Amino acid sequence: MGIFSPKWSVGVAAVCLGLIGAAGMAQAEVKRVGTLQVSFSGSVAPVKLPRTGLAPVTVQMGGKITTTDRSAPPKLERIILDINRHGVLSTRGLATCSLSKLNSITSAQAKKSCGDALVGHGNVTSRVSLPGQGAFASTGKLLAFNGKIKGKPAVLAQVSSGAPLPLTYVIGFEVKKASGTFGSSLVGTLPPIASEYGYISAFALSLGRNYESHGKKMSFASASCPAPAGFPGAVFTLARATYEFAGGLNVGSQLVRTCEVRD
């Protein structure tokens, strides 16, 4: 099943190699609202892609949520990751996993139970402040699985951490169609962290997997570099992150990246 369409948009038609090199640097975009500071970073690999047709890729995205005065940020309720409309996610012939299989188990157990549906990995850092124990950070391993939420396509991100406080939870990213520059959205609803005593302060997510279906080679994520004829590459808006906080505060940031045409 194709989740979004098969080409990357051309943000600037007339590009040169010097511009590609400058814009291709994987720098984080930072936004501030009052004392709240959020960042978003990401990349697509490989950078060299065919001008026509599709090639397997890995899409990496990450973010951080901090405050300039070290106070606790407002509660993050949703993360929306919008992906450029000219890429392809394909789940045809790929196994699926369910939320019920991923709850209250370790990463090793999740991989054993749903390894055939694995499509990505990463990590999540949470800040936890328990009564009488002070604040501390807890970093957990993230495994992303192809799944469904209420019968709709989804990426299920299972997070499992160890000491000092074992935490296990699942962030369900519903895959929805978008419009305009972004053709697909991963809409993640955040569960309670440490019984509401914690909040997510950073995440990193890498999506991409090659697999076979009925003897045919498939890729979960694929893309092309549709640079105009005669140009060596293209500038495009890779992704956009929107952080939705309690109280109605929304903070968004988007990434402009480049690709090069592969001979």
C-alpha positions in Angstrom: 0.0 0.0 0.0 1.4 3.4 -1.0 0.9 6.0 1.8 2.2 9.1 -0.1 3.1 10.0 -3.6 6.3 9.2 -5.5 8.4 12.3 -6.1 10.1 15.0 -4.0 9.0 18.6 -4.7 11.4 21.0 -6.3 11.6 24.0 -4.0 14.0 26.0 -6.3 14.5 25.0 -9.9 17.8 26.7 -10.6 20.2 25.1 -8.1 24.0 24.6 -8.3 26.4 22.3 -6.5 27.5 25.1 -4.2 23.9 25.7 -3.0 23.3 22.0 -2.6 26.4 21.7 -0.4 25.3 24.6 1.8 21.7 23.6 2.2 22.4 19.9 2.7 23.9 20.4 6.1 21.8 18.6 8.7 21.3 21.6 11.0 18.4 21.8 13.5 15.8 24.5 13.1 15.1 26.2 16.4 11.9 28.1 17.4 11.3 30.0 20.7 8.0 31.1 22.2 8.5 32.9 25.5 10.8 30.6 27.5 9.8 27.6 25.5 12.4 26.4 22.9 11.8 23.6 20.4 14.1 22.2 17.7 13.7 20.0 14.7 16.3 18.2 12.7 16.3 15.6 9.9 17.8 14.2 6.8 17.2 11.7 4.0 19.9 9.2 2.9 21.3 8.6 0.4 21.5 12.2 -0.9 22.1 11.0 -4.4 18.9 9.6 -6.0 17.6 8.9 -9.5 16.0 11.7 -11.5 13.2 9.4 -12.4 12.0 6.3 -10.7 12.4 5.5 -7.1 15.3 4.3 -4.8 15.2 3.1 -1.2 15.9 5.8 1.4 16.1 6.3 5.1 14.4 9.3 6.6 15.7 10.6 9.9 13.9 13.1 12.2 14.6 14.4 15.6 13.6 17.1 18.1 14.2 18.7 21.4 12.0 20.5 23.9 13.6 22.8 26.5 13.1 26.1 28.3 15.5 28.9 28.6 14.9 29.2 32.3 15.1 25.5 33.0 11.5 25.4 34.1 9.2 22.5 33.1 7.7 23.1 29.6 3.9 22.8 29.1 2.7 19.3 28.6 3.3 18.0 25.1 0.1 16.4 23.8 0.8 15.6 20.2 3.7 15.5 17.7 2.8 15.9 14.0 5.5 15.0 11.5 4.6 16.1 7.9 6.5 14.5 5.1 7.0 16.0 1.6 4.3 14.8 -0.8 6.8 13.5 -3.3 8.1 10.6 -1.3 6.7 7.0 -1.0 6.0 4.8 2.0 5.0 1.4 1.0 3.6 -1.3 3.3 2.5 -3.7 0.6 3.2 -7.3 1.8 4.7 -6.0 5.1 3.6 -7.6 8.3 1.7 -5.5 10.9 1.9 -5.3 14.6 -0.9 -4.3 17.1 -0.9 -2.0 20.1 -1.9 -4.9 22.4 1.3 -6.8 21.5 3.6 -3.8 22.4 2.2 -2.7 25.7 4.2 -3.4 28.9 7.0 -5.4 27.3 10.7 -4.7 26.7 12.3 -3.7 23.4 13.8 -7.2 23.1 10.4 -8.7 23.6 8.8 -6.3 21.2 11.3 -7.1 18.5 10.8 -10.9 19.1 7.0 -10.5 18.9 6.8 -8.1 16.0 10.2 -8.2 14.2 8.6 -8.8 10.8 6.8 -5.5 11.1 9.9 -3.4 12.2 10.3 -0.3 10.0 12.5 2.0 12.2 14.3 2.8 15.4 15.5 5.6 17.5 15.4 6.9 21.1 13.3 9.1 23.4 14.5 11.1 26.4 12.0 11.9 29.2 12.5 14.3 32.1 10.8 12.9 35.2 10.2 14.7 38.5 8.9 12.4 41.2 7.7 13.8 44.6 10.6 13.8 47.0 13.1 12.4 44.5 14.0 15.4 42.4 14.2 15.5 38.6 16.2 13.1 36.4 16.4 12.1 32.7 15.4 8.7 31.4 16.4 7.7 27.9 14.6 4.8 26.3 15.1 2.8 23.1 12.5 3.3 20.4 11.4 0.6 17.9 8.9 1.6 15.2 6.6 -1.0 13.7 4.1 -1.0 10.9 0.6 -1.2 12.4 -2.9 0.0 12.5 -4.9 2.2 14.8 -8.7 1.7 14.5 -8.1 0.0 11.2 -6.1 2.9 9.7 -2.4 2.8 8.7 0.0 3.7 11.6 3.5 3.6 12.8 3.7 2.3 16.4 6.7 3.6 18.3 7.4 1.4 21.3 9.6 3.0 23.9 11.3 1.0 26.6 13.9 2.4 29.1 15.8 1.0 32.1 17.4 2.6 35.2 16.9 4.9 37.0 13.2 4.4 36.2 12.0 1.7 33.9 9.4 3.1 31.5 7.5 1.4 28.7 4.9 3.0 26.5 3.7 3.3 22.9 3.4 6.4 20.8 0.9 5.7 18.0 1.5 7.7 14.9 -1.6 7.7 12.7 -0.7 8.0 9.0 -3.0 10.6 7.4 -3.1 12.2 4.0 -2.2 15.9 3.8 -2.3 18.5 1.1 0.0 21.0 -0.6 3.7 20.5 0.0 3.2 17.7 2.5 1.3 14.7 1.3 1.5 12.6 4.4 1.3 13.2 8.2 2.4 11.1 11.1 0.1 12.2 13.9 1.5 11.0 17.3 -0.6 11.2 20.5 1.6 11.2 23.6 0.6 8.9 26.4 1.1 9.8 30.1 4.8 9.6 31.1 5.6 8.2 34.5 1.9 8.7 35.6 2.0 12.4 34.5 5.2 13.1 36.5 7.3 13.2 33.3 7.5 14.8 29.9 9.3 14.0 26.6 12.3 16.3 26.2 13.9 14.8 23.0 13.3 12.2 20.4 15.1 10.7 17.4 13.4 8.6 14.7 14.8 6.8 11.7 12.4 5.2 9.2 13.5 2.9 6.5 13.6 -0.9 5.7 14.1 -3.1 2.7 12.1 -6.3 2.5 10.7 -8.9 0.1 7.1 -9.6 -0.8 6.2 -12.5 -3.1 9.8 -12.6 -4.3 9.8 -8.9 -5.1 12.2 -6.4 -3.5 10.4 -3.7 -1.7 11.3 -0.6 0.4 9.3 1.0 3.2 10.6 4.4 2.2 11.6 5.4 -1.4 12.3 8.7 -3.2 13.6 10.3 -6.4 15.4 13.6 -7.0 13.3 15.3 -9.7 15.8 18.0 -10.6 15.0 19.9 -13.9 16.9 18.7 -16.9 20.4 20.1 -17.0 20.5 20.7 -13.2 22.5 18.5 -10.8 20.0 18.5 -7.9 17.1 20.1 -6.2 16.2 22.0 -3.0 13.0 20.7 -1.3 11.1 21.0 2.0 11.8 17.6 3.5 9.5 17.7 6.6 7.7 19.8 9.1 7.2 19.2 12.8 4.4 20.6 14.8 4.5 20.4 18.6 1.0 20.7 20.2 1.1 21.6 23.9 -1.6 21.7 26.5 -3.5 25.0 26.6 -3.6 25.3 22.8 0.0 26.3 22.2 1.3 25.0 18.8 4.9 25.5 17.7 6.0 24.4 14.2 9.3 24.1 12.3 10.2 22.8 8.9 13.4 21.5 7.2 14.7 22.5 3.8 17.1 19.9 2.4 18.7 19.0 -0.9 19.2 16.0 -3.1 21.6 15.3 -6.0 20.9 13.4 -9.2 22.5 10.0 -9.4 23.8 9.0 -12.8 
